[in-house]
Amino acid sequence: MYSGARTSEVLTILASQEGDRLTVGDIVAVLRDRAFALLVVLLGLPNCLPMPPPIPLVCGLLLLLVAIQIAAGMSAPWLPSRLLGRSIPRRDVKRAVDRAVPLLQRLERWSRPRMSVFESALGMRGMGVALLTLAMALIVAAPVIGQIPLGLAVCLVGLGLVERDGIVVLVGLAIGVVGVALNAGFVYAIVSGIMALFGL
């Protein structure tokens, strides 16, 4: 049904689902044949805006699970049934999608298939490893300043994979390096502060 749809169109369909809450299972069902790449976009999307805990943590954990499967070479995502039943407020999904769609539409007009190295089996496994790093950084991300660059990076990598555009993937990875560095500094500051507090 959505095989010819652009990323912005699929996300708009997702945000217009009925009900006050969307389960993870509902989201995966809408994404269908492009579930891996679009799930990556969707998990990055909420973190492009200031979001309260535990949304960055939940997104990071889900992305971690997805990244492991991409790195392992799986063709479609597997999620445990207990996780598929978890839900998030539809209004949060709609708010993030409404903010992102205009930008996605501009990127889609510019984006085109290029640098096909990321489409190979080895390239996709490499993407899985890169996303694994971004997911771990997102789990411990500093509010706003650490969260937003990682969310943007994840979104761009996912969008680049959907659109088969290696340039967009590379831009996402570059922003991801900045996000990881910011959060590494945040974690180091916290650990150093705790050690100083206890005289370690």
C-alpha positions in Angstrom: 0.0 0.0 0.0 2.8 2.5 0.9 5.6 1.1 -1.4 5.6 4.2 -3.6 5.0 6.7 -0.8 7.7 9.1 0.4 8.8 9.2 4.0 6.7 12.3 4.8 3.6 10.7 3.4 4.0 7.5 5.5 4.6 9.5 8.6 1.6 11.7 8.0 -0.5 8.5 7.6 0.9 7.3 10.9 0.1 10.5 12.8 -3.5 10.4 11.5 -4.2 7.0 13.0 -7.3 6.8 15.3 -7.2 6.7 19.0 -5.5 8.6 21.8 -2.4 6.3 21.9 -0.3 4.4 19.4 1.2 1.0 20.2 4.6 0.0 18.8 2.8 -2.7 17.0 0.5 -0.1 15.3 3.6 1.8 14.2 5.4 -1.2 12.7 2.2 -2.2 10.9 2.0 1.2 9.2 5.7 1.1 8.2 5.4 -2.3 6.6 7.9 -3.2 3.9 10.2 -0.2 4.8 10.0 -0.9 8.5 13.7 -0.9 9.3 14.6 2.5 7.7 11.3 4.2 8.6 11.5 2.9 12.1 14.9 4.6 12.4 13.4 7.9 11.2 10.5 7.6 13.6 12.7 6.8 16.6 14.9 9.8 15.9 11.9 12.1 15.3 10.7 12.8 18.9 14.3 13.6 19.9 14.5 16.5 17.4 12.3 18.4 19.9 12.8 18.9 23.6 11.0 15.8 25.1 10.5 14.9 28.7 11.9 11.6 30.2 11.6 8.8 29.5 11.0 9.4 25.8 14.7 9.7 24.8 15.5 6.6 26.9 12.7 4.6 25.3 13.6 5.7 21.8 17.3 4.9 22.5 16.5 1.4 23.8 14.2 0.7 20.8 16.8 2.0 18.4 19.4 -0.2 20.1 17.3 -3.3 19.4 16.7 -2.2 15.8 20.4 -1.4 15.2 21.5 -4.8 16.5 19.1 -6.5 14.0 20.4 -4.4 11.1 24.0 -5.2 12.0 23.1 -8.9 12.1 21.8 -8.7 8.6 18.1 -9.3 9.3 15.7 -8.4 6.5 12.8 -7.2 8.7 12.6 -6.0 12.3 11.6 -8.3 15.1 10.2 -6.9 18.4 9.0 -8.9 21.4 5.2 -9.1 21.8 5.4 -7.3 25.2 7.2 -4.4 23.5 4.7 -4.3 20.6 1.9 -3.7 23.1 3.6 -0.6 24.6 2.0 2.7 23.6 2.8 6.4 23.4 0.3 9.3 23.2 -0.7 9.9 19.6 -0.5 13.7 20.2 3.2 13.4 20.8 3.7 11.5 17.6 1.5 14.0 15.7 3.4 17.0 17.2 6.8 15.6 16.1 5.5 14.6 12.6 3.9 18.0 12.1 7.1 19.7 12.9 9.2 17.3 10.7 7.1 16.9 7.6 7.8 20.4 6.0 11.6 19.8 6.4 11.3 16.2 5.1 9.4 17.4 2.1 12.1 19.9 1.2 14.8 17.2 1.7 12.8 14.7 -0.5 12.7 17.3 -3.3 16.5 17.5 -3.2 17.3 13.9 -2.4 17.9 11.2 -5.0 19.5 7.8 -5.2 23.3 8.1 -5.0 26.3 6.5 -3.3 24.8 3.1 -3.4 27.4 1.6 -1.1 25.0 1.9 1.7 22.5 -0.4 -0.1 24.8 -3.4 0.0 24.6 -6.0 2.6 28.0 -5.0 4.1 27.0 -1.3 3.9 23.7 -2.0 5.8 25.6 -3.9 8.5 27.9 -0.9 8.9 24.9 1.3 9.3 23.7 -1.0 12.0 27.0 -0.5 13.9 26.8 3.3 13.4 23.2 3.3 14.7 24.2 1.2 17.6 26.6 3.9 18.7 24.0 6.6 18.2 21.4 4.5 20.2 23.8 4.1 23.2 24.5 7.8 23.1 20.8 8.6 23.1 20.2 6.4 26.1 22.5 8.6 28.2 21.8 11.8 26.3 21.9 15.2 28.1 18.5 16.9 27.9 18.0 19.1 24.8 21.6 19.9 24.0 22.6 16.3 23.7 19.3 14.9 22.7 18.5 17.1 19.7 21.7 16.5 17.6 21.3 12.8 18.1 17.7 12.9 17.1 18.5 14.8 13.9 21.4 12.5 13.1 19.2 9.4 13.5 16.4 10.9 11.3 18.8 11.9 8.5 20.4 8.4 8.5 17.0 6.8 8.3 15.8 9.2 5.6 18.9 8.6 3.6 18.4 4.8 3.8 14.7 5.2 2.7 15.6 7.5 -0.2 18.8 5.5 -1.0 20.8 8.8 -0.7 24.3 8.2 0.6 24.9 12.0 0.9 22.0 12.4 3.4 23.4 9.3 5.3 26.8 10.9 5.5 25.4 14.3 6.7 23.5 12.4 9.4 26.6 10.5 10.5 28.6 13.7 10.7 25.9 15.3 13.0 25.9 12.1 14.9 29.6 12.4 15.6 29.0 15.8 17.1 26.1 14.5 19.2 28.1 11.6 20.5 31.0 13.9 21.4 28.6 16.3 23.3 27.1 13.4 25.3 30.5 11.8 26.0 31.5 15.2 27.6 28.2 15.2 29.6 28.7 11.7 30.9 32.4 12.5 31.8 31.3 15.6 33.7 28.8 13.6 35.7 31.2 10.8 36.5 33.9 13.3 37.5 31.5 15.2 39.7 30.4 12.0 41.5 34.0 10.9 42.0 34.9 14.4 43.4 31.9 14.3 45.7 33.0 11.0 47.2 36.7 11.9 47.1 37.6 9.1 44.7 
